[in-house]
Amino acid sequence: MVTSTHEASHRIFQDRPELLTPVFDLLGVPMSAKASVLVLSADVTEIQPLERRVDTVLRVEPSDGDAFLLAIETQGRRDNRKATSWSYYVAYLHEKFRLPVLLLVTCTDRSTARWATGPFICEVRGWTTHSTHPLVLSPDNVPMITDRRTAARNLAMATFSAITHSRNPKATAILEALFGALQETDPQTAMYFSGLLEIGLGETPARQTWRKLMSFTNFFPGRGTLLEETYLEGQAEGEAKGEARGEARGEAKAILRFLEARGISVPKKARDRIADCTDLGLLNRWLDRTPHVDSVDDLFAEDPAATADQGEAWPTAPS
């Protein structure tokens, strides 16, 4: 099942390609500091009813070498089917784009990471037809960034570190370092990383710790935590009126104020659609997307009423 942690763990590479250089350093793969990165379609389906999709596919063109593809998969648990599907992804992308392919797997669990290193071999009677050797990022090789200055120098890496170590009892030290670093950046960047991290932490105690830290911040213009403040306003309104409508109204207000703070235009039709929505599940999905969308249309991209060509649910973040 695709979770918010799953999505955030690979989406950050699309949104923040500067993360690739320190990650390749961790993996011992030489990579120039300057590289052109292009997000490619993750669809590796052929003309058949079975859908196959890589989490993220990037075309990387280093300044000091030839281009290659980077296929990124997030794995939350051991899944023996990946032994064949990962091999298929690599072979398909190699054939389609005629470029060498690296497969990178991100894990938050050490035992899953040990399994994911493979190799995954196709052999008959001792003869190997092909072998897949993923690169793996996990709590074993992703550093715990607990220094505020270090976090400030690379917010993307600090955020990825917090997600990777989200189940570590010492995760609070990472969150505090990142929290301090975000105080020193601009509001738009701070909103992006704080929102991505809250989503990426999933249902872990670290997420509650992060929400508590955010309740004391003041990097949002003129208020504490924009999302939390408006959400709590809605909760209070709902409790006072004794109805779910108040809670929905509070979430709708949070979405609209967050979009406004990010400078995203919200036409009257879209504003009314958000304000009049009473489906808390749908409002929660919209709220999770607000740090990442480029337009209000992206907010509704996966809703049943939306058209099929409105784009991805997690658009590229502001640079």
N, C-alpha and C positions, 0 to 999 in steps of 0.2 A: 504494500500500500504506500502511495506517495504521501509523505508528510511534509510539514512546513520546514523541518530540519533538512530533509532531503532536498527540497527545492532551493533553500538558501545556500546549501553547501556547494552546489555546482553553479548556481546563478551568479554568485559573486565573481566568478571568473569571467563571465560575460560582461558584467557591469564594470568591473575593475581589473582590466588586463595587466595593470602594473603589479598585480599579485603574482604573475607568472615567474618573474625573475627570482624573487626570494624562494618561491616554491621549488623551482628547478635547482637552486643552490642546495636546498635541503635534500633533494633526491640525488644529488651528484651528477646532474646532467648539465653540461655547459650551455649557457644561454647568454646572449649579449644583453646589455642593459636596455638597448633600443631595439624594438621590434614592432612591426605592423601586425595588428591582430584584427581579424575579421570573423564575425559570427556567421556560421553556415547553418543551413537547415539540418535539424537533428533527425529528420525522417529518413530511415534507411529501408523503407518498405519497397518491395518490388511489385509487379503487377499480380497481386494476390490479396486475399481478404485479410490475412494476418498482419496487423500493424506492428512494426518494429521501430523503436525510437531510442536514440542515444540521449542521455540527459542534456549534454552540451557538446557541440562540435565547433572548434575554433581553427581557423587557418592562421598559422603563425609564420611571419616572414622576418627572421632575425636580420639585423643590419650586417652581420658578418657571416652569413651562410645561406643555404637553400631553404625554401619554404617547406613546411610540414604541417600535418593535421594533428590536433590534440583533441582526442575524444575523452570526455570527462563523465564518469559515472559515480553516483553516490550510492553506497551500499550500507544499509542499516543492519543486516544480518546475513548469515551464510545462506546462499541460494545456489544449489548445484546446477541449476539450469544456466547460470551465467557462464559456466565453462564452455558452453557452445554458443550462447548468444554474443558474448564478448568477442569470441573468435570470428563470428559472422560480421559483427560491426567493423572490426579491423579490416577484414578481407573486402567487405563491400566498399568501405570508404577508400581503401587503397585502389580498387578497381575503378570506382567512379571518378575520383579526382586525380588519379595517377600521381599521388604524392605519398611519401612515407607517413606512417601513422604511429603516434604514441597513444597508449591508453592509460589514463590516470584515474585511479579509484580513490575516493575520499571516504573515510570511515571514522566514526566516533567511538568505536568499540575495538579493543585490542585483538580479541580472538577473531573477530570478523576480518580485521586487517591482515592477520597472519594467514588466514585462508585465502584472502584476495590476492596475495602476492603470487599465487600459482607455483610453478607454471601449469597451464591448462593444456594438456597434450592430447592430440588425436593420433593414436598409433594402432597398428595391427601387428601382432606377433613380434613385438619388439622393434618394429619399424615405425618411426615417427613421421607422419605426413606433415603436420605443422604443430607449432607450440606458441602459446600466447603468454607473454610475460608482462603483466600490468605493473605500472609504477603505483605505489600506494602511499597516501598521506593518512596519518593516524596519530593518536596521542603518543605513539612511540617516537615519532620523528618531527612532529610539529611543536615548536617551542612554546612554553607557557610564558607569554609576554606580560610580566607583572610590573614593569617600569613605565611610568607615564610618558617619559620622554621618548622611550623606544616606541611605544604605541603611537605617539604623535607623529613620528617619522614615517610610519606606514600604517595608516588606519585600516586599510584592507587586510593586511596580515594580522593585525591585532584582533580584528573582528573574526577572521577565520580561526584564529587561535582560540578565541572564546567559544566558538561553536564546536570546534573539535574537542575541547576539554570540558564541555558543558556538564558532563557527568562526574567530573573530578571534584572531590570534596574541597579542593583548593581553588575552585573556579572563581570564587569571590575576589581573589587578588587580581585576577586577569580583568574582571569586570570593573573593578575600582580603577585600575590603570587606564582602561579604555574610557571610562567615564570622565576621568580627569583630562585625558587627551581631547575629548570632544568639546570640552569647555573652551578650547583654544582655536577651534576651527569655525568656519562660517555656518550660519543656521541651516542652510540647505544641505550641506555635507553632513552636518550633525544629525539632521532629521533622517537622511538616508541610512546612515550606519546604525543609528539607534533603532530604527524601524526594522531593518534587515536582521539585526541581532536578536531583537525580541521574537521575531518569527523563527529564526534559526535555532534558538534555544529550545523550542518545542515545549513539551510537557515535562520540564525538569525543574528542580529546585532553583537552579541558576536563573531561570526566567523570572521567578518571583523576586529573587535578589536584584535583578536588573530593573524590574519595575519599581522596586523600592528606591533604588538609586535615582532613577529618572524622576521620581516624585519630588526630588529636592533640587533638580537642575533649573538653570535659568538661561540656557542658551537659546530657547525659543523666544522670539521677540515679545517682550512685555508680559511674560507669563511663566509659570513653572513648566510642567510637562503639558504640551498642547493636547496630545491625545488623552492623557490620563485626566487632565482637568475637565475637559468637556465630557468625557465618559462619566466621571463622577457626578458632574452636574446632572447628567441624564438619569443616573441611578437615583440621586436624591429626588429628582422630579418624579420618577416612577414610584418611589416609596411613598412620597407625599400623596400622590393621587391613587396609589394602590392598584396600578394597572401597568401592563407590559408596554403600553403605548409610550409612557414616559421614558422608559429605558431605550426604546427604539428611537425616540426623538433625540435623546442625548447622543446616541451613536451617529445619527444622521448629522447632527450639529458638529461632531468631532470630524467627520469626513469632510464636510464643507469648509470648516475652518482650516484644516490641514491643507487642503487643496489651495485655498486662498493664500496661506502662508508660503506655499511653494510657487506661487505666481501662475497657477494653472487656471485658465479661463473656464468658467462653469456657466454655460448658457441656461436660460430660464427653464427649458424643457428638462435638462439634466438635473438642475437644482430641484425642481419639483419632484422628479423621479426619486431622488435621494431622500428628500424631506418627507415624502408621502409613504415611503417604504415601511412596513411593519414587520417584515421577516427578519428576525434577529440574526439568523444564520447567514442570510445574504448580506446584511449590513456588516457583519463581522468579516466576511470575505472582502468586501469593498474596503473596509478599514485597514485590513492587512496589506492591501495593494497600494494604498495612498502614498507610501514613501517611494514607490517605484514607477508610477505611471508618468507618461509624457503628456497625456491629454486625458480629458474626462471620458472619451470614448474607450480608452484602454481599461478604464475601471469596470466597464460593463462587458468586456470582451468575451467572457465565458458564460454569460447569463443566457438562459433559454431564449429570451426575447431578442438577443443580439444576433447579428448576421454572422455567417461563418467566416467572413474575411476581415473581421475587425482586429485581428492580430493576436499576440500572445497575452497571457494573463500577467506576466511579469516583464514589462518593457525595460529597455536599457535605462539605467539610473543616470542622473545628472553627472556630468564630468566636472 
